[in-house]
Structures are given as C-alpha cells and as structure tokens.
Amino acid sequence: MKGIVTGVVDVRRKAKFRSERISQLVFGERVRVLGSEGDYLRVVGADKLEGYVLEKLIGDLDGERSYKLAARHAANGLQLPFGSYVSEEEAKSFRVPSKLLVPVDRRFEPQRISKPFLGVPYLWGGTSDFGYDCSGFTQRLYRYSGIEIPRNSNWQRDAAEKVRSLDSARPGDLIFFRGHVGLHLGGKIMIHSNLSHGGVSTTDLADGSEYSRLLMSRFQGVGRFPRP
C-alpha cells in the first residue's frame, strides 16, 4: 500500500506547485494512486478526496500502522505531526517516546483532545498541527478519535445527523456556519480554526460580541457523527 513518507504533504487541486492546496496528508496515511501527471500523482485518501501530491513524497508503507502519535515528534530529519501513523519498527527507529504512542484503534471524544491545539495558526487547506483550516481541524480531531468524516465543512454538514437546535447540541457536535465549522465544547462555546483570530481559538456564541453576532448571522445548524 502506498502512503505518505514525510511529515506533511500538500494535496493540490492540479498537478502544479502553484495550484490551490485543497488538503494535506501526514506521515503514514495511506493513499490509492489513480494516475500520474509530470512530477505528481493523482491520489485519493480515506476521506475520498482526490488531488495531486508530489510523487517523491509517496512511497511503500512497510509494516502495519500500529500507532498514532499523540503529539508532534522530531526524528531522523522529519517533523512528524500529531496524528501521524507509525509501525512498530518506525516507532523504534524514530525513538518515539512511549507516551506519544497511542494504539491506532483507540477511540476518543474529539472535544476532549482539542484544547492542546489552541494557538495553532490558520492555514488554508491545512490538516496538521503546523496549521489548520476550520474543517481540517475538525476532520483531524475526528480521524484521531477513530471517526472518518468528509474533508470540507459543507460535506461535513451534509453527512452529519442533523441536531434540532444549538440548545440541543452536545460536546463534540459540529456547529456549521456559511463556509465555516467549529467543534462544540458545551454551553454555546466552540473551538475552531479561524482567520479572525489567526488560528485555533474558542468562541462563546452567546457573549454578545460583534464576532459572535456575525457568526450567528451565518449559522446553518448543528451536526452529529456517531462517537464512542
């Protein structure tokens, strides 16, 4: 099986460097190769998103992916971000501390693992702790938690079970706005990656601020995915 053999790679809309970054993949994530164009391979990942990745950043993944990393780890000239997948052999060769090695099948509540990422910068198309966009953040948290959800906010909204109202939201639900998504923490507080604050921050949608009022003017609903 082919997969990512460096820390983080950009997935491009077209097979050229200046094309839009539509997503990212991290070390150890598997892809299916659909074709090639110049220096790029057209690939599809677990979320069914198709795009182009530099061929030299994709290789054969040796060994079963036994662990996912609980935090970023530097090893052998690589920066392996949160959520990277490693084999038993790689865990040893990369000298990954045991506290960072989480069995790949362990499940979590996404909201319970979200706070360490406060302050991570906003990055269009970003899905790693080097930089997230709004839906890249929610997707990465859910993926690490053992739940695969679509890549962008509109697809996440359409795929989720609809929740009656914001007052009915539970921690871990997704709150959708026009072109934006956040992760519900409880009350009317959410955590989200957003340009207004330059990255991952929390927002109280009931605090009466201009920003909260703007978000609520774009509110589209609450969605829920099955969780542990």
N, C-alpha and C positions, 0 to 999 in steps of 0.2 A: 504494500500500500504506500502511495506517495503522501508526503506531508511536508510541513514546514521545518527547515533545518537551521534557521537562525532565529533571533529573538522575536522580532516583529516584522511582518511584511505588509506592504500596501497592496490592496486589491484595487485595480484600476478599471474604469469603465471601458477604456480602449487600450490597445496594445502599444502604448507610448507613455513616456515618463510624465509628460505634461497633461495627461488625461486626468480627469477627476478621480480622487480617491473615494471609492464607494464603501470600503470596509477595510478591515485588517484581519490578519490571522497571526497567531502566536505559535511559538515553538511546540512541535509535537501534534498540532492539529492536522487531521487528515483531510486530503482533498482528492477528488476524482478529476483526472485530466481529460478534457473534452477535445482539445486541439492545440495547435501552436500557431504563432504568428511572430516571425522575427525572433527577438530575444525573450518573448513572453509565451507563457502557456495559459490557455483558457481553462479555468478550473471551476469546480463547484464544491462547496463545503457542506457541513452538516445542516446549515440553515437554508440550503437550496439556492443561495445567491451565486450567480455566475459572474465572473470577472477575470481580469488578466493579472498574472503575477510573474515577475522575472523568473525565468527558468532556473537560473543558478541558485535561487533561494528555496527550491523544492528538491527533495531527494527521497530516497527509500528510508522508511522508518523501521529500524531494526528493533525487534523486541516489542512485547506487549506494553502498552501505555499503562503502567501500574499506578502512577501517582499524578496528582495535580499540585502545583505549587501554591502555597498559602500566601506567599509574598514574593517580591522580586528577588532574584539571586544572580550574582555575577559569577561566571565560570568560564574558563577556557576562552577568554576573549569575547564572550557573549553576555548580554544582559537578558536574562530570562524573566519575563514579566509574570505578574500574578496570573494564575490560570494556565500556565504552560503545562504540557503533559510530558512526563519523562518515564523511561523504562527503569527497571531495577539497575541495569548496567549503567545507564546515564546518571542516575542518582548517585552512584558511587564515583564515576569518573568526574562528575561535576562537583563532587563533595558537597552535596546539598545537605544542610543540617536537618536532622530528623524532624524538628519542629515545623519545618516547611513542607514536609512530605505528607500529603493527605491522600488516602486511598481513593482512586478515581471514581469509585461507586458511592462514596459517602455523600449524603444529601444534606442540604442546609435550607434554612429560611432566608431568602435573599436579603431582606431588610436587616437581618442580624449580622451580615458581613459587609454592610455598605459603608459604615462610618469611617473606617481607615482611609477611605479614598477622598475624604473632604480635602479640597485644595488641589486635587489633580487638575491640570489645565484642560481647557476645552480644545478639542481637535476635530475638525470636520472629518468624518469617516473613521474616527479613532475608536478602537475597541480594547485598548490596553491601558495599564496604569501609567504609561508615558503621556497619555492624552485620550480623552473620551469625547464623543458627541453624545447627545441625550439617549438615543436608542442603543448606541454601542455600549453605554454604561449599563443600561437595564439588561441588555442581552448578555453581557459578560457575567453579571451577577447571577442571572438565572442559569446560565450554562454551567457556571461553577457549582451552583446549587443542585445540578442534576436535571435541569429542565431546559429543553431546547425551545426557543421562541424565535419568531422571524426577526430580520435584521432592522428594518426601519419602523418608525413609530406608527405610520398608517397601517402597515402589515400587522404589527403587534396589536393595534386596536381592533382590526378586523378579525384576527384569530382568537382573541380573548373572549371568555364568557363575560357577557355584559352584567354589570352591577347596577342596581336600581338608581343609586344616587351617591354623591360624595359622602353623605352622612352614613351610608351603609358600607363604606369601604373598610377593609381590614388591612392591617400592616402586611406589606408585601404585594398588595394590589398595585396595578399601574394606573396612573392618572393621566388622561390624554387631553391635549390641547391642540389647536390647529398647528401642525408642524412641530409638535414637542411632546415629550413624555417624561414623567417623573415616577419615582417609587414611593409609595405611601408608607409613612413611618408610624402613623397613629394620629388621632385628632384630625387636624387638617394640615399636618406637616408632611412635606415630602422632601426627598433628597434627589437631586438631579444635576446633570451637567448642562450648563447654560452659558451662553455668551455674555449675558448681562452681568454675571459675577465672575466671568473669566474661567470657569471650571466647575468642579463639583461643589455644591453648597446645599444648604437646607433652606426651605421657604415655608413660612406659615401662611397658608392661603386665607386665613381669617384675620390677619393682623392689620388689615385696612390700608396697607401701604400702596403706593402707586403701582409698584411692580406686581403685587398680588392682584390688584384690581385689573391690571392689564391681562395677566394670565387668565383670570376667571372670565374675562370677556371673550376669551378664546377656548373656553372649556368645552370638551367634547364628550366626556364621560369617563367612567371607571371600568377597567377590565381585570379579569382574574384568570390565572392559569393554575391548574392543579398543582399543589405543593405537598411536600412530605407531611 
